[in-house]
Amino acid sequence: MRLKALMLSALFVLGSTFQVSAGVSSGWLDYFVGKVGKPGSAAFEVMTENGMILSRLKRDYAAFSFGEERLSDEERVSEPVDVSEFYFVVEYEVCGSAENFFNDKIYKLTYRYHTTNTDTLVDEILDINAFFNKVRGSIQPEVVESTENKLTTSYLLGIGSIENVVFKNTLSKNVQYIDISVTADSVCNSSN
């Protein structure tokens, strides 16, 4: 009996001294942003490296998620993917007329995270804000839209050698999701 009490006390002390960050969005966003400027084929690394599945592929667009079986037939053809059916989705777009998604450069991505768990959503929002605070330095966000149901902010940043990358962060009360779009139009204008 004493040993059991001692073990429970030790577990309580250990559990209370270690902090675990529940937010994961910043890590995913950082990973996805690393694909901007690369050929569309780089988007497919999310399947082999992270176990995501291809939800849709068009000439200039691909979407990846965890769990396509939750999509109805209408949602499979909708664009963008209806975030209410997923808790997590990433969409990529490539430049121009997109003769071949695999060869054209990725210039845009959209990351969506949806949950009905308020604690989890708050953790993700805080995680994303910490990410933006780290990468933006002293740059302040521009408020694009602010209503009682939705907040959209925008940052103009650079990623690697790509300048003028627009990060739009949208938080929605009605659907409870995080929506971040990253657009680098300069990728389509470069000859590299």
Sequence and secondary structure as in RCSB ss.txt:
>XXXX:A:sequence
MRLKALMLSALFVLGSTFQVSAGVSSGWLDYFVGKVGKPGSAAFEVMTENGMILSRLKRDYAAFSFGEERLSDEE
RVSEPVDVSEFYFVVEYEVCGSAENFFNDKIYKLTYRYHTTNTDTLVDEILDINAFFNKVRGSIQPEVVESTENK
LTTSYLLGIGSIENVVFKNTLSKNVQYIDISVTADSVCNSSN
>XXXX:A:secstr
 HHHHHHHHHHHHHHHH       HHHHHHHHHTTTTSBGGGGGHHHHHH  EEEEE SSEEEEES GGG  HHH
HH SS  GGG SEEEEEEESTT S TTTSBEEEEEEEEE S HHHHHHHHHHHHHHHHHHHTT   EEEEE SSE
EEEEEEEEETTEEEEEEEEEEETTTTEEEEEEE THHHH   
